[in-house]
Amino acid sequence: MARHLDDSGQVDSCADLGALVIKGQAHLTAPGTVEVDGRRLTADHIVVATGSEAVIPPIPGLDAVTMWTNRETYTARDLPRRAVIVGGSAAGVETAVFLARFGVQVTVVQRSARLLSREEPTVGDLTQKLLQEMGVQVRTGTSPTRARVDGPDSVLDLEDGTQLRGDVVILATGRAPRTDGLGLAQADVRLGEQGEVVIDEHCRAADGVWVIGDVTAVMPFPHVAKYQGRIVADAILGPAPGGRLRRHPARSVRRPGDRRHRADPSPSRPGRPADRGRADRPRGHPRAAVDLRSDPRGQLRLLADADRRVLIGAWAVAPQAGEWIHQASLAIRAQIPIDTLLDQVAQFPTYTEGYLTALENLPL
């Protein structure tokens, strides 16, 4: 998924859609004006999506040891034998699992009394138990006070007087909005206490300036950024014919059902088959499923009642379809309005993201 930090595929995709892609250092110079390496650009709408950057804690000696952030971790060609992860939030836990499954000896050090401290206590306790069963050493209630090199080892001295040794120290200590040098004040954009861009419910930061993703510090997850992008696109383009908000393909994955089979990919279907009922309109174009294991193929089709604007049928032939067809089953049984289904925020990357793609292609 990291694509080795190469975005050439995305650049080509944007160009194919008719977008002009300019790479360089950009900053706002006035409302409606952006300068990119001396080139002046003007626009009615400017969307800021600069993301976030890893927070480097002020630990003395940290610059002397072998230190990684998520960027180095997920693009490494050779994994270390031992790794010490600083931070036991979601990023720290995910990194610990990733490395441990590759056979790396992992230690996680967490300042608070338990992992995933923002969640229910039981969630953190269960997560710690599962990590320990995988062979991960977990140290909670303590923090690094100093980093140093001792021979081939990167060493962290902890508050409790102990020390941790590894081949690499991995920082999972959070991320901060990337706003430096953007000239946001020139466009009357305000920053919050954590350096985040302040936005309203439409992701508007100022007249003609919209902001999405981690730089807003609103639940910094890819699926939230995607949702914010949909909000901004709808706000800029305005209502589609008929008064409905425009929807834009999420370019994601596939769907599940009541009938489940053990084939792989597995077929599933809830509700009516697509050949019954004159009021039924089968719509939604199939998309290729993102199968993270192998053979990336799959299809989802939705059947809708155009008058009542609800789903009445669905089928899927895709990996793990029996696990995610239940979303369609519930929507059909509870008669959830299609507009409500369109307003969901799907986790990324998941197969259920594919529902948005199909729903957005229903010509209702």
N, C-alpha and C positions, 0 to 999 in steps of 0.2 A: 504493500500500500504506500510505502514511503517513496517508491519509484526512484530511489537513490538520489533524491533531491533534484531530479531532472524534470522540468515542467514543459519540455518541448512538445509533448503530446497535447497538453492543454492549450499551449499557444497555437498549435496547428488547428485544434478544434475550434478555438475562438475565431481564427482567421477564416475557417470554412463557413462559419456562421455570418461572416461579413464584418467582423470587428477588426479595428486597427489596434495592433498590439505594439506598444512602445516600452522598451525596457530601460530603466534608469532611475536616478534619484529624483523623487517628486516632492514638491511642497506647494501648498496653497499660498498665493500672493495677494489675493483679494477674493471677495465673493464671486464665484463662478469662474475663477481663473486658477490654473495649475501650471507650474513651471517644471519641466522635466529636463534636467541637465542643460538649462538655458533655453529650451524650446517652450514657447508660450502656447498653452491650450486653453480654450474657453468652452464652457458647457452650461446648459440650463440646470443640469443635475450632476453632482459629483458624489460618488459613492466611495467611502473610505473603508477598506477591508484589509488593514495592515497586520492584523493578527496580534500575536503576543510573543514574548521572548522569555527564555528561562531565567528565573530569579537565582542569582548567585549569592548565597548567604555570606556574611562577613566573617568567615572563619580564618583566623591567622594561618598562613602557610599553605592555603588551599591552592595557590597558583604554582606551588612547587611539586605537588603530587600529580599523578596521572588522573585527570578529571574528565568525566563525560557528562553531557546532558542527554536528553532523549534523542537529540540529533545524531550524536556519535554512536549511541547505543544501537539504534535501529538501522544504521547504515554500515556498521562494522563488518569487515570481511573476515576477521578472526576474533573469536570471543575469548575473554580472559578465563583463567582457571578459577579465580576468586574475585568476587565483586562485593563491595560495600555500598548499599543504597541508602542515601540520606533522605528520609521522608517516607511516611507510611500512609499517604493518601492514595487515591485511586491510581495515579500515575506510578507511584512507588510499588504498589501491589502488582499492577500489570507488568511492570518491568521485572519484578522478582519472579513471577510465574514464567514469563518469557525466557529468562536466562536459566532458571532452574530446570526447565524442561529440556534445555540443551545441555544439561549436565554441569552447569556452572555452580560452584559453591557460593551461595548468596547469603549475605547478612543484611537485614533491614534495621535501621536505627530510627526510632520515632520519638519526637519530643513529648507528645501527649501520652496519656496512660494506656491508650489502645490504638490499634490501626483504624483507619477510616473514621476518624474522630467526629466528623460531621454527620455520620449516620447513627442509627440506633445502636446502643452499646452491644447488643447481641450480634449485630452484623459484623462489627469489628472483632469480637471474640471468636466467632465462627471462622472468619477469614484468617485470623492468626492460627487457629487450630489446623486449618487446611494447609496453610503455608508450611507449618512445622512438619506436617505429615509428608510434605514434598521434600523435606530436608533443609528448608530455609530457616536460618537462625533469626529470631526476632528479638530486638532489644527495644523496649518501650520505656517511657518516663525518663529519658536522658537525651542529651544533645552533644554534638562535637564541640569541643572548645579550642582545638588546635589540630592542624594537619601537618604532617612531616613525612620525609622520606627516610627509610631505614633500609639500606641495601637495595634489594629489588622491590621492597614492599612500599606501598602507599599506606600510611598509618593515620588513624584518627584517634586522638585522645578524647575521652568522654568525660562528662561532668561527674560521673560516679567514680572516677579514678581508674577505670578500665580502659582498654584500648582495643581497636579493631584493625586488622590487617587485611589487605587485599592487593590484587594487581591493579585495580582501578577503583576510584570512588565515583559513584554515579549520583548526580544531584536530581532529586525528584521533589524539589522544595517549592514548587509552584511556578506560575508564570505571571508576567506583568504586561499590561497593554503596551503595544509598540506605537508610541506617539511622538518620540523625539524627532525634531527636525522636519515635521510635517507642516509647520506654519499654520496650525489650526486656528490660532487666535486671529489671524488675518481674515478669516472667514466667520468670525464671531462664534466659533465653536468653544464650548466650555469643557474643562476637565474636572473630574471628581477627585475625591480625596486619595484614591488609589491610582491616580493617573489615567483613569478610564475616561472615554468620551461620554458625556452626558447626553442621552437621547430621550425622546418621548415614546409613546406607545406605537408610533409608526416608524420608529428607528430614524427619526429626523433629529439632526443635531443643530441645524440652523437653516435659514432659507436656502434651498437648493443643495443642501449638504446632508447626505444620508450615511449612516455608519452601521456596519454589520460585523458580526463575528467576535473573536476574542477581545478586540480592542474596545468593545463596549463593557467587558467584564460581566455580561449577563449570561450566567451559566455557560462557561467557555467550552462548548463541545461542538464537534462538526455538525451534528444534526440541528443544533440550535442556530448555528450560523446559516445553514441552508434555509431554515424556516424564516429567519430574518431577511434573507435574500428574497424570498417569495413575497414577504410583506412589502419590502421596498419596491420590487418590480410592480406589484399591484398598485402601490401608491403613486408611482411615477406614471404608469400607463393609464390609470383610471379604470372605471368599470368597463367590462366587456359588454357587447350587445345583450340586452335583456336585464342589465343591472347587476349581473353577477361579477364578482371579482375575477380577474384573469388568474389563471393558474399556469405554472410553468413546469415542464417535465423535470422530475427529480433525478432522472437518469440513474435508476437504482437497480431493483431486484424483483423477485417473483412471489407467489401466494399459495394458501392452503384450503382444506375442506372437510365436510362431514365424512365422506368416504375416504378411507385411507388405505394405502397399499404398501407392501414392503419392497416394491421395486425401487430401483435407484437410477434415474430420478423417479420419485413416487408420484402417481396421479392422485388427485384429491378433488372432491366436488361437494359443496353444500348447496341447498336450494334447488331450483329448477334447472333442468338441462336447457341448453340454448336453443332448442328447436320447438319449444312449446309456448303458445300464447301470443296473440297478435299484438298485444300492448307491450310485449317484452322486446327490448332493443339490446342485443348483444353489442357491446362496444368496448373499446380499449385495445390498443395495439400491443402485441406481445413484445417483450424486451428480453434480451439475453440475461439469464440469471448470473449473479456473481457467485460462483461456487468457489470458495476459498481453498478447496482441497484439490480438485481436478476438474476436468471436463465442464467448462462453464456454459451450460445450456439450460434453458427452461422457458416456460411460457405461463402467463396468467391471463385469463379472460374473465371479465365481469359482465353480468347481465342485469340491466337496470329497467325499472318502470319509469318511463320518461315523464309521465303525468304526476306521479306521486314523488318523484325524485328520491327513490330508495332502491337499494339492491334487492334482487330477487333470485339471483343465482351467481355461481362462480365456479371456475375450475382452474386447476393448476397442474402442470406436469413439470416438476423441478425438484432439485435436491431438497430433502427434508420438508416437502410440501405438507406432509401430515402434521408437522409441528406448527406451521403458521397459517394453515387454512382456517383455523378457529376464528381469526379476526373477521373473515367474511361470514362465517357461521353466525357469530354474534350480531353482526350488522344486519343480516337478513332476518334473524329471529326477532330482534328488538326494533326493527324498522328504523334504524339510525339514519337520519337525513344525510344525503350525499355531501351537502355543504359542511356538515359537522365532520364527516370523515376526511374531507379535504383539508380541514384545519388542524389535523393531528401533526405531532412532531415525532417522526419515526427515528428510532435509534440508528446510528451509523457505525459500522456497516452491518445491516441485517437484511434478511430476505423480505421482511414485511415492508421495507421501503418501497418495494415494487407496487404496493397498493396505490401509492400516490401517483405513480406513473400511469397506471391504468385508469384511475379515477379522473386524472387530468385530461385523459384522452376520450372521456365519455362526451359525445357531442349533444349535451342536453340543453 
